[in-house]
Amino acid sequence: MLMLAVIGAALVYGLQLRRPGEASTEVRFVREMIQHHTQAVDLSLRVRERSDDRTVRTLALDILLSQQEQIGQMRGWLTLWGRPWGGPGMSAEHARTMGMATPAEVAALDTLPPAQADRHFLKLMIRHHDGALAMVEPALKGGVRPEVQALARQIQATQAAEIKVMTDLLRARGAQPLPETAGDEAPAGHQH
């Protein structure tokens, strides 16, 4: 029994020591999630600066702070793994399937009247979080470093809960979520 515990500990220790390769699930997940989180931070900053709605402002601040913290954590991992922060990011097509907002959708947060911008933010962020839920799936599989799996589970739980909150907020404002992928909806400002 002691021998099995020693072997198990050695396997876990060995997994922790190995540095993920450039094409590994860990490196790809971390780089893409940094890109994804960076847009969520941008969207949250934009709406927080303009919104008159205390609930939306608080939600935006929560997203902003939690995702900035996770970006720092993921950049730290890349540094520890000897991998540059940059590298292949998401292609435009992959970004759309992962719920990323288009430049026009982002810009609309700066020009729509505040109440419409709030609804637009909630719609964009629900779709964005849906994309993150898809993105965490590969990081939850076996063979992925435990700290990466733990972050993926945290993202999954937090963003699923935030989707419910945002959907309720959106419905309370008489609006519905966007289709799951960018490009399927009318131009920004037309479904508000």
C-alpha positions as CSV (number, residue, x, y, z in Angstrom):
1,M,0.0,0.0,0.0
2,L,2.8,2.4,0.9
3,M,4.5,1.5,-2.5
4,L,1.3,2.5,-4.4
5,A,1.2,5.8,-2.5
6,V,4.8,6.5,-3.3
7,I,4.3,5.7,-7.0
8,G,1.2,7.8,-7.1
9,A,3.0,10.8,-5.5
10,A,5.9,10.3,-8.0
11,L,3.5,10.4,-10.9
12,V,1.8,13.5,-9.7
13,Y,5.1,15.2,-9.0
14,G,6.4,14.2,-12.4
15,L,3.3,15.6,-14.1
16,Q,3.8,18.9,-12.2
17,L,7.5,19.1,-13.2
18,R,7.0,18.5,-16.9
19,R,6.9,21.6,-18.9
20,P,4.0,21.6,-21.5
21,G,5.2,21.8,-25.1
22,E,4.3,24.5,-27.5
23,A,1.5,22.4,-29.1
24,S,0.2,21.1,-25.7
25,T,-3.4,21.3,-24.6
26,E,-2.2,23.4,-21.6
27,V,-0.4,26.1,-23.7
28,R,-3.1,26.3,-26.3
29,F,-5.9,26.6,-23.6
30,V,-4.0,29.2,-21.6
31,R,-3.1,31.4,-24.6
32,E,-6.6,31.2,-26.0
33,M,-8.2,31.9,-22.6
34,I,-6.0,34.9,-22.1
35,Q,-7.2,36.2,-25.4
36,H,-10.8,35.5,-24.5
37,H,-10.5,37.0,-21.0
38,T,-8.8,40.1,-22.4
39,Q,-11.9,40.8,-24.5
40,A,-14.2,40.2,-21.5
41,V,-12.1,42.7,-19.5
42,D,-12.4,45.2,-22.4
43,L,-16.2,44.8,-22.6
44,S,-16.6,45.1,-18.9
45,L,-14.5,48.3,-18.7
46,R,-16.5,49.9,-21.5
47,V,-19.9,49.2,-20.0
48,R,-18.8,50.0,-16.5
49,E,-17.7,53.5,-17.6
50,R,-21.0,54.3,-19.2
51,S,-23.7,52.4,-17.4
52,D,-26.2,54.1,-15.1
53,D,-27.3,50.7,-13.8
54,R,-25.7,49.7,-10.5
55,T,-26.3,46.0,-11.0
56,V,-24.7,46.0,-14.4
57,R,-21.8,48.1,-13.1
58,T,-21.3,45.6,-10.2
59,L,-21.4,42.6,-12.5
60,A,-19.0,44.2,-14.9
61,L,-16.6,44.9,-12.1
62,D,-16.8,41.3,-10.8
63,I,-16.0,40.0,-14.3
64,L,-13.2,42.5,-14.8
65,L,-11.5,41.7,-11.5
66,S,-11.8,37.9,-11.7
67,Q,-10.7,37.7,-15.3
68,Q,-7.8,40.1,-14.8
69,E,-6.6,37.9,-11.9
70,Q,-6.9,34.7,-14.0
71,I,-5.0,36.4,-16.9
72,G,-2.1,37.1,-14.4
73,Q,-2.2,33.5,-13.2
74,M,-2.1,32.1,-16.8
75,R,0.7,34.5,-17.9
76,G,2.6,33.3,-14.8
77,W,2.2,29.7,-15.9
78,L,3.5,30.5,-19.4
79,T,6.5,32.1,-17.9
80,L,7.2,29.1,-15.6
81,W,6.8,26.7,-18.5
82,G,9.3,28.7,-20.6
83,R,6.7,29.7,-23.2
84,P,6.2,33.2,-24.5
85,W,2.9,34.9,-23.7
86,G,2.3,35.5,-27.4
87,G,2.0,32.8,-30.0
88,P,-0.7,31.5,-32.2
89,G,-4.0,32.9,-30.9
90,M,-7.5,32.1,-32.0
91,S,-8.2,32.5,-35.7
92,A,-11.0,34.9,-36.5
93,E,-13.3,31.9,-37.3
94,H,-12.5,30.1,-34.1
95,A,-12.9,33.3,-32.1
96,R,-16.5,33.7,-33.5
97,T,-17.3,30.1,-32.6
98,M,-16.0,30.8,-29.1
99,G,-18.4,33.8,-28.6
100,M,-15.9,36.6,-29.2
101,A,-17.5,39.9,-30.1
102,T,-16.8,41.5,-33.4
103,P,-15.1,44.9,-33.5
104,A,-18.4,46.5,-34.4
105,E,-20.2,44.9,-31.5
106,V,-17.4,46.1,-29.1
107,A,-17.6,49.6,-30.5
108,A,-21.4,49.7,-30.1
109,L,-20.8,49.7,-26.3
110,D,-19.3,53.2,-26.7
111,T,-22.0,54.7,-28.8
112,L,-25.4,53.1,-27.8
113,P,-27.4,55.0,-25.2
114,P,-26.5,53.7,-21.7
115,A,-29.6,51.5,-21.2
116,Q,-29.2,49.9,-24.7
117,A,-25.4,49.5,-24.0
118,D,-26.3,47.6,-20.8
119,R,-28.5,45.2,-22.8
120,H,-25.9,44.9,-25.5
121,F,-23.2,44.1,-22.9
122,L,-25.4,41.4,-21.3
123,K,-26.1,39.8,-24.7
124,L,-22.4,39.9,-25.7
125,M,-21.2,38.6,-22.4
126,I,-23.7,35.7,-22.3
127,R,-22.5,34.6,-25.7
128,H,-18.9,35.2,-24.6
129,H,-19.3,33.0,-21.5
130,D,-21.0,30.3,-23.5
131,G,-17.8,30.3,-25.7
132,A,-15.6,30.0,-22.6
133,L,-17.6,26.9,-21.4
134,A,-16.8,25.2,-24.7
135,M,-13.2,26.3,-24.4
136,V,-12.7,24.6,-21.0
137,E,-13.7,21.2,-22.2
138,P,-10.2,20.1,-23.6
139,A,-8.6,21.3,-20.4
140,L,-10.8,19.1,-18.2
141,K,-9.6,15.8,-19.9
142,G,-7.0,13.4,-18.4
143,G,-3.3,14.1,-18.8
144,V,-3.7,17.9,-18.4
145,R,-1.8,19.5,-15.5
146,P,-3.9,19.7,-12.3
147,E,-3.6,23.4,-11.9
148,V,-4.9,24.0,-15.4
149,Q,-7.8,21.6,-14.8
150,A,-8.6,23.4,-11.6
151,L,-8.7,26.8,-13.4
152,A,-10.9,25.2,-16.1
153,R,-13.3,23.9,-13.5
154,Q,-13.3,27.4,-11.8
155,I,-14.1,29.1,-15.1
156,Q,-16.8,26.5,-15.9
157,A,-18.6,27.0,-12.5
158,T,-18.2,30.8,-12.4
159,Q,-19.2,31.6,-15.9
160,A,-22.2,29.1,-15.9
161,A,-23.5,30.9,-12.8
162,E,-22.9,34.3,-14.4
163,I,-24.7,33.3,-17.5
164,K,-27.8,32.6,-15.4
165,V,-27.5,35.9,-13.6
166,M,-27.0,37.8,-16.9
167,T,-29.9,36.0,-18.6
168,D,-32.2,37.0,-15.8
169,L,-31.0,40.6,-15.9
170,L,-31.5,40.7,-19.7
171,R,-35.0,39.2,-19.5
172,A,-35.9,41.7,-16.8
173,R,-34.9,44.4,-19.3
174,G,-37.2,42.9,-22.0
175,A,-34.4,41.4,-24.1
176,Q,-33.2,37.9,-25.1
177,P,-29.7,36.5,-25.5
178,L,-27.9,36.6,-28.9
179,P,-27.4,33.5,-31.1
180,E,-24.4,31.5,-29.9
181,T,-22.0,32.6,-32.6
182,A,-21.1,36.1,-33.8
183,G,-22.2,37.1,-37.2
184,D,-25.7,35.5,-37.0
185,E,-27.4,38.6,-35.5
186,A,-28.4,41.9,-36.9
187,P,-25.8,44.7,-36.8
188,A,-25.2,46.1,-33.3
189,G,-28.0,48.3,-32.0
190,H,-30.7,46.7,-34.1
191,Q,-32.1,44.1,-31.6
192,H,-32.1,46.2,-28.5
